[in-house]
Amino acid sequence: MSDISGQGSLHRLIYASRQRVPAEDLEHEVSRIIRASIRNNRLVSVTGLLLVHGGWFLQALEGSAGHVMTTYGRILNDPRHAQARLIQAGPADTRAFGDWNMCARGMNPGDEAILRTLAQRESLDPEKLEGAAALRLLTAVRGIQERTQLRAMI
């Protein structure tokens, strides 16, 4: 399948990294990450979702392989990320996060049911998360985000 940017086939990359942001600055720093991501990703047709939970970032990036890898390279060099772990990377048939150049979501206590449903224990443990489970989790989070946005419009 061709990517909408015309830059080759569609790729998806999912990674986890430890947050290197003091708790009191997390909201501000995530906001900065999202603003920069939207600006940069829009230019190269990269879409995705960033989950912020339990001291971790879990993120999916979608687009052409070159653009996704360039974006991931910037993340690896960002001092707000540590111990990055590539969970999954490769071709994708369709975009799972095509509505967002980047969206961030934190899990609140009400969202913990999603983690239990997806066979996660007490908290998200990206060190043990495998590709299919990470994608299921992020697409479930996408659903929460979409419903939250719809309720905000009503």
DOMI-336665 format. One line per field, with one value per atom (N, C-alpha, C): residue number from 1; atom name; x, y, z. Coordinates in steps of 0.02 Angstrom, whole numbers, always signed. Example, Ala and Ser with C-alpha at 12.3 -4.5 7.8 and 13.67 -1.06 7.14 Angstrom:
i	(1/1/1/2/2/2);
at	(N/CA/C/N/CA/C);
X	(+660/+615/+660/+642/+684/+645);
Y	(-284/-225/-165/-112/-53/+2);
Z	(+390/+390/+390/+354/+357/+394);
END
This chain:
i	(1/1/1/2/2/2/3/3/3/4/4/4/5/5/5/6/6/6/7/7/7/8/8/8/9/9/9/10/10/10/11/11/11/12/12/12/13/13/13/14/14/14/15/15/15/16/16/16/17/17/17/18/18/18/19/19/19/20/20/20/21/21/21/22/22/22/23/23/23/24/24/24/25/25/25/26/26/26/27/27/27/28/28/28/29/29/29/30/30/30/31/31/31/32/32/32/33/33/33/34/34/34/35/35/35/36/36/36/37/37/37/38/38/38/39/39/39/40/40/40/41/41/41/42/42/42/43/43/43/44/44/44/45/45/45/46/46/46/47/47/47/48/48/48/49/49/49/50/50/50/51/51/51/52/52/52/53/53/53/54/54/54/55/55/55/56/56/56/57/57/57/58/58/58/59/59/59/60/60/60/61/61/61/62/62/62/63/63/63/64/64/64/65/65/65/66/66/66/67/67/67/68/68/68/69/69/69/70/70/70/71/71/71/72/72/72/73/73/73/74/74/74/75/75/75/76/76/76/77/77/77/78/78/78/79/79/79/80/80/80/81/81/81/82/82/82/83/83/83/84/84/84/85/85/85/86/86/86/87/87/87/88/88/88/89/89/89/90/90/90/91/91/91/92/92/92/93/93/93/94/94/94/95/95/95/96/96/96/97/97/97/98/98/98/99/99/99/100/100/100/101/101/101/102/102/102/103/103/103/104/104/104/105/105/105/106/106/106/107/107/107/108/108/108/109/109/109/110/110/110/111/111/111/112/112/112/113/113/113/114/114/114/115/115/115/116/116/116/117/117/117/118/118/118/119/119/119/120/120/120/121/121/121/122/122/122/123/123/123/124/124/124/125/125/125/126/126/126/127/127/127/128/128/128/129/129/129/130/130/130/131/131/131/132/132/132/133/133/133/134/134/134/135/135/135/136/136/136/137/137/137/138/138/138/139/139/139/140/140/140/141/141/141/142/142/142/143/143/143/144/144/144/145/145/145/146/146/146/147/147/147/148/148/148/149/149/149/150/150/150/151/151/151/152/152/152/153/153/153/154/154/154);
at	(N/CA/C/N/CA/C/N/CA/C/N/CA/C/N/CA/C/N/CA/C/N/CA/C/N/CA/C/N/CA/C/N/CA/C/N/CA/C/N/CA/C/N/CA/C/N/CA/C/N/CA/C/N/CA/C/N/CA/C/N/CA/C/N/CA/C/N/CA/C/N/CA/C/N/CA/C/N/CA/C/N/CA/C/N/CA/C/N/CA/C/N/CA/C/N/CA/C/N/CA/C/N/CA/C/N/CA/C/N/CA/C/N/CA/C/N/CA/C/N/CA/C/N/CA/C/N/CA/C/N/CA/C/N/CA/C/N/CA/C/N/CA/C/N/CA/C/N/CA/C/N/CA/C/N/CA/C/N/CA/C/N/CA/C/N/CA/C/N/CA/C/N/CA/C/N/CA/C/N/CA/C/N/CA/C/N/CA/C/N/CA/C/N/CA/C/N/CA/C/N/CA/C/N/CA/C/N/CA/C/N/CA/C/N/CA/C/N/CA/C/N/CA/C/N/CA/C/N/CA/C/N/CA/C/N/CA/C/N/CA/C/N/CA/C/N/CA/C/N/CA/C/N/CA/C/N/CA/C/N/CA/C/N/CA/C/N/CA/C/N/CA/C/N/CA/C/N/CA/C/N/CA/C/N/CA/C/N/CA/C/N/CA/C/N/CA/C/N/CA/C/N/CA/C/N/CA/C/N/CA/C/N/CA/C/N/CA/C/N/CA/C/N/CA/C/N/CA/C/N/CA/C/N/CA/C/N/CA/C/N/CA/C/N/CA/C/N/CA/C/N/CA/C/N/CA/C/N/CA/C/N/CA/C/N/CA/C/N/CA/C/N/CA/C/N/CA/C/N/CA/C/N/CA/C/N/CA/C/N/CA/C/N/CA/C/N/CA/C/N/CA/C/N/CA/C/N/CA/C/N/CA/C/N/CA/C/N/CA/C/N/CA/C/N/CA/C/N/CA/C/N/CA/C/N/CA/C/N/CA/C/N/CA/C/N/CA/C/N/CA/C/N/CA/C/N/CA/C/N/CA/C/N/CA/C/N/CA/C/N/CA/C/N/CA/C/N/CA/C/N/CA/C/N/CA/C/N/CA/C/N/CA/C/N/CA/C/N/CA/C/N/CA/C/N/CA/C/N/CA/C/N/CA/C/N/CA/C/N/CA/C/N/CA/C/N/CA/C/N/CA/C/N/CA/C/N/CA/C);
X	(+42/+0/+44/+25/+65/+44/+92/+81/+52/+11/-20/+31/+90/+141/+176/+164/+198/+271/+291/+361/+372/+331/+342/+287/+299/+248/+240/+183/+166/+202/+234/+268/+240/+242/+223/+280/+296/+348/+317/+327/+304/+364/+372/+428/+404/+445/+433/+498/+492/+550/+532/+581/+572/+570/+525/+521/+579/+612/+664/+640/+582/+551/+527/+545/+519/+442/+412/+339/+304/+333/+301/+304/+348/+354/+323/+297/+275/+221/+170/+116/+143/+184/+213/+257/+299/+344/+307/+255/+215/+181/+157/+127/+178/+239/+292/+307/+310/+322/+267/+205/+148/+149/+161/+163/+218/+277/+332/+317/+287/+271/+220/+169/+118/+150/+190/+223/+268/+311/+358/+324/+278/+246/+200/+167/+123/+161/+222/+263/+280/+283/+305/+253/+190/+135/+147/+176/+183/+125/+94/+39/+57/+20/+34/-2/+15/-15/+39/+41/+88/+48/+64/+33/+84/+62/+105/+76/+116/+89/+146/+141/+184/+258/+279/+349/+375/+329/+347/+312/+343/+310/+302/+244/+233/+204/+235/+214/+214/+164/+161/+173/+213/+225/+208/+175/+156/+173/+196/+212/+260/+295/+344/+401/+435/+489/+542/+562/+614/+593/+533/+509/+498/+473/+463/+530/+579/+645/+680/+671/+699/+668/+602/+567/+591/+597/+620/+692/+733/+801/+802/+757/+751/+731/+686/+662/+720/+760/+816/+867/+872/+918/+888/+824/+789/+804/+831/+850/+790/+729/+670/+654/+689/+679/+742/+733/+790/+769/+817/+806/+753/+758/+710/+715/+657/+653/+607/+633/+592/+549/+484/+439/+419/+406/+384/+399/+420/+430/+422/+386/+378/+319/+306/+251/+184/+139/+70/+23/-34/-83/-120/-137/-175/-149/-166/-149/-199/-174/-217/-229/-185/-188/-188/-221/-220/-253/-293/-326/-281/-222/-179/-108/-81/-10/+26/-6/+15/-40/-53/-101/-69/-80/-54/-112/-103/-155/-120/-141/-119/-174/-156/-206/-225/-290/-314/-342/-360/-383/-443/-487/-544/-523/-467/-442/-407/-394/-358/-394/-460/-498/-473/-450/-422/-360/-318/-257/-274/-323/-344/-372/-414/-444/-391/-338/-284/-232/-252/-210/-147/-150/-96/-112/-62/-73/-84/-52/-61/-47/+3/+19/+50/+55/+86/+160/+184/+254/+285/+307/+334/+395/+429/+487/+466/+402/+378/+327/+307/+254/+280/+240/+257/+216/+235/+206/+130/+101/+28/-9/+16/-15/-8/+50/+61/+13/+4/-41/-113/-133/-201/-212/-162/-167/-174/-131/-133/-197/-223/-286/-345/-342/-393/-390/-330/-321/-347/-335/-363/-439/-471/-544/-566/-530/-546/-539/-485/-473/-528/-549/-602/-667/-685/-747/-742/-684/-674/-683/-656/-662/-735/-771/-841/-882/-869/-907/-892/-831/-812/-848/-866/-900/-975/-1003/-1075/-1095);
Y	(-59/+0/+62/+111/+173/+221/+255/+305/+368/+405/+465/+518/+516/+566/+553/+493/+476/+455/+444/+428/+354/+311/+239/+208/+145/+108/+133/+118/+139/+95/+127/+93/+115/+70/+87/+67/+111/+98/+111/+66/+75/+67/+115/+112/+133/+117/+141/+173/+224/+254/+279/+280/+308/+384/+413/+486/+514/+563/+599/+670/+675/+740/+739/+790/+793/+794/+760/+754/+822/+871/+937/+972/+950/+980/+937/+878/+831/+860/+890/+916/+969/+1013/+1065/+1034/+986/+956/+914/+878/+840/+887/+944/+994/+1019/+1031/+1052/+998/+935/+879/+876/+883/+878/+935/+996/+1053/+1043/+1024/+1013/+954/+901/+842/+859/+895/+914/+955/+1004/+1047/+1005/+963/+923/+868/+833/+775/+794/+851/+874/+883/+906/+919/+855/+798/+735/+679/+697/+649/+592/+608/+559/+569/+515/+517/+472/+479/+436/+455/+420/+430/+418/+462/+458/+445/+390/+374/+390/+427/+446/+411/+366/+327/+297/+306/+271/+282/+342/+356/+336/+316/+293/+334/+337/+357/+293/+284/+230/+265/+255/+293/+252/+265/+237/+294/+281/+327/+291/+326/+297/+345/+318/+358/+319/+355/+320/+297/+244/+217/+269/+306/+357/+411/+436/+488/+463/+403/+374/+364/+338/+327/+392/+443/+509/+537/+529/+552/+514/+449/+407/+427/+442/+465/+529/+576/+637/+620/+573/+552/+521/+479/+447/+498/+554/+607/+659/+651/+699/+681/+727/+712/+697/+707/+691/+616/+580/+508/+471/+415/+373/+300/+257/+185/+168/+199/+185/+112/+83/+12/+8/-15/-26/-88/-80/-136/-169/-128/-155/-104/-127/-83/-125/-97/-132/-106/-137/-115/-120/-76/-77/-70/-104/-100/-33/-9/+53/+91/+155/+196/+182/+169/+162/+229/+278/+343/+400/+388/+435/+502/+507/+571/+621/+599/+644/+645/+705/+711/+692/+704/+676/+692/+644/+652/+623/+655/+628/+612/+560/+540/+512/+535/+505/+459/+406/+360/+383/+392/+410/+348/+351/+291/+258/+296/+267/+228/+244/+209/+144/+132/+71/+8/+11/-47/-70/-23/-41/-83/-63/-102/-172/-179/-246/-285/-253/-287/-313/-276/-295/-340/-371/-420/-389/-325/-293/-299/-303/-310/-242/-229/-168/-105/-106/-46/-67/-20/-31/-47/-101/-118/-125/-68/-70/-115/-131/-176/-246/-264/-331/-330/-272/-266/-288/-328/-351/-312/-317/-276/-277/-337/-341/-312/-326/-300/-223/-198/-125/-91/-120/-91/-94/-150/-155/-101/-93/-42/+27/+44/+111/+124/+73/+83/+89/+55/+64/+135/+160/+228/+278/+262/+304/+308/+252/+252/+296/+293/+336/+409/+425/+494/+518/+477/+496/+509/+465/+474/+537/+550/+610/+672/+672/+730/+740/+686/+692/+721/+698/+724/+798/+819/+889/+934/+905/+945/+950/+904/+903/+955);
Z	(+0/+0/+0/-37/-41/+14/+42/+93/+61/+97/+70/+52/+79/+64/-3/-31/-93/-81/-20/-4/+8/-21/-12/+29/+48/+83/+155/+183/+250/+301/+349/+404/+470/+519/+588/+634/+680/+730/+798/+844/+913/+959/+1003/+1051/+1119/+1169/+1238/+1261/+1302/+1333/+1402/+1446/+1513/+1508/+1547/+1549/+1590/+1562/+1598/+1610/+1640/+1653/+1725/+1764/+1832/+1832/+1879/+1881/+1877/+1911/+1912/+1844/+1799/+1733/+1678/+1695/+1644/+1598/+1625/+1583/+1534/+1559/+1516/+1461/+1480/+1431/+1380/+1401/+1353/+1304/+1329/+1285/+1234/+1255/+1209/+1157/+1180/+1134/+1081/+1103/+1056/+1006/+1028/+982/+929/+951/+904/+857/+884/+844/+790/+808/+759/+703/+722/+672/+626/+655/+615/+576/+607/+576/+519/+525/+472/+407/+411/+352/+313/+348/+316/+320/+336/+339/+389/+446/+500/+548/+567/+615/+674/+730/+786/+849/+902/+967/+1020/+1070/+1125/+1189/+1222/+1287/+1341/+1391/+1448/+1509/+1539/+1594/+1637/+1701/+1748/+1737/+1717/+1706/+1638/+1594/+1527/+1473/+1415/+1353/+1312/+1283/+1235/+1174/+1117/+1058/+996/+953/+886/+837/+786/+731/+667/+620/+556/+500/+445/+386/+342/+298/+258/+303/+285/+327/+342/+292/+302/+350/+343/+387/+458/+464/+531/+566/+530/+560/+577/+536/+552/+616/+621/+681/+742/+736/+792/+811/+762/+777/+819/+803/+844/+916/+922/+989/+1029/+996/+1030/+1055/+1021/+1041/+1088/+1104/+1148/+1220/+1259/+1329/+1374/+1351/+1391/+1389/+1345/+1337/+1359/+1393/+1413/+1403/+1395/+1390/+1338/+1280/+1226/+1206/+1195/+1174/+1114/+1058/+999/+1010/+1007/+1019/+953/+903/+838/+784/+726/+669/+606/+558/+495/+455/+399/+356/+391/+372/+398/+339/+342/+288/+287/+347/+353/+414/+417/+475/+531/+590/+648/+682/+668/+702/+651/+596/+540/+553/+606/+620/+654/+678/+716/+690/+679/+668/+732/+788/+853/+903/+945/+999/+1061/+1118/+1181/+1226/+1265/+1312/+1374/+1431/+1494/+1518/+1550/+1577/+1647/+1658/+1725/+1757/+1822/+1856/+1821/+1791/+1755/+1694/+1666/+1607/+1624/+1687/+1707/+1685/+1676/+1653/+1585/+1544/+1479/+1488/+1534/+1546/+1569/+1612/+1635/+1577/+1536/+1479/+1432/+1424/+1378/+1411/+1467/+1502/+1533/+1547/+1583/+1657/+1699/+1771/+1803/+1857/+1896/+1856/+1814/+1775/+1709/+1665/+1601/+1611/+1583/+1589/+1520/+1491/+1423/+1415/+1469/+1463/+1441/+1453/+1436/+1379/+1357/+1307/+1239/+1204/+1137/+1086/+1023/+970/+965/+961/+952/+1013/+1072/+1133/+1137/+1117/+1117/+1068/+1009/+960/+985/+1016/+1045/+1097/+1141/+1194/+1163/+1116/+1087/+1047/+1013/+977/+1026/+1082/+1134/+1162/+1172/+1196/+1144/+1080/+1026/+1033/+1046/+1055/+1112/+1168/+1225/+1205/+1171/+1150/+1104/+1056/+1010/+1047/+1095/+1133/+1177/+1205/+1247/+1205/+1144/+1100/+1080/+1065/+1047/+1104/+1165/+1223/+1234/+1220/+1229/+1178/+1120/+1069/+1082/+1120/+1131/+1182);
END
